[in-house]
């Protein structure tokens, strides 16, 4: 009797670098990853009353943290391969005390702060990574004006944050600074739908990232909550509205994640179709207009995008006040476009997963990027980038993917701690490889490899 060979257990890398080689042709059809912004809001708002099904949600580090947090508040959330079934709590969290870790999700942190006060008891909110260093002054001070007993551990209310919930939000007139982030506004809109009294939110300074507020209002409308929006300066929400989620919410593709694929296809010879990119409230759909203004000829159909690159692109001026998540890939794009690309209104990017402006620029300058930075703008002059380098993702998923796109164009790059992409786009590597990109996960201790010599890196065997 022959002795059976023991099957070698495949090792799954959870912490890894990304190794990227130059690619000559991208071809094929893929479906865009589901929208992270819509998934967050559908889970949170869909859990506030009754029940609903969320079809095609994004499963990533951030949204998994939201599922876990909302379960801890009393929602029943059943996860399936392509949908979530939710039985919500009746406007009030059904637990009375506890500690909730929001991981590294800034959206979850801001949104949970306005829902917890509707419960009862003392709660502590903690987090991980750079989220612990982000100030929460605007939202905390606004909640105090609504009668919430809340405080952080520092003057600017960094984590951990303690809340003593007393069963309700008072509502009323609230002022909040919109200069640094729109998340406080979105959070207060959600909280106002639960408030005892009518709520009027007045925004001081110019509101940044307006499309994310539009997404919040879009999902609130789906749940039956009406919001009056006076040119993003004043928002009014009447108390006592019946939050009644519809039976189903469908999450469509994410433009901010698809932007990395779209830009890669514009820089490299390509014939690619990206499906499920409908025209909705996402501000990052502007990436298509930006690229076409620079010289691309991207076709945007009803629910798909077609790219046949490469295109000869020229530098332009880009206002990123409302599209901060596009900045890393736009900086990379500027390095390959003719002339100068000026990206401005970017000062609110300081408190993201990293200081995205400096993180992306610093890494590109290490390989020859010609870049000038001031407080509120960055200029990128067409650059001759060199290969054979180890670059840092700065623990920022969007920086990691942006640098990977530069690697597909010039080859020979390793992105340290590329595993941070799981925060928003866990399938980035597999999707890019499906189109022909030479990108792979490698152990942190391994050096960059050659695709022609490494079968595993080409997809023959585990990676």
Helices and strands as residue ranges (DSSP letters): E 16-21, E 26-31, H 36-46, E 51-55, H 61-72, E 76-79, E 83-87, E 98-101, H 106-115, G 116-118, E 120-126, G 129-133, H 137-145, E 149-151, E 161-166, E 172-177, H 183-192, E 199-204, H 210-222, E 228-230, E 234-237, E 248-250, H 255-267, E 270-275, G 283-285, H 286-294, E 299-300, E 304-307, E 317-319, G 324-326, H 327-336, E 340-344, G 347-349, H 356-366, E 370-373, E 377-381, E 389-392, H 397-410, E 413-416, G 418-423, H 428-434, E 438-443, G 456-458
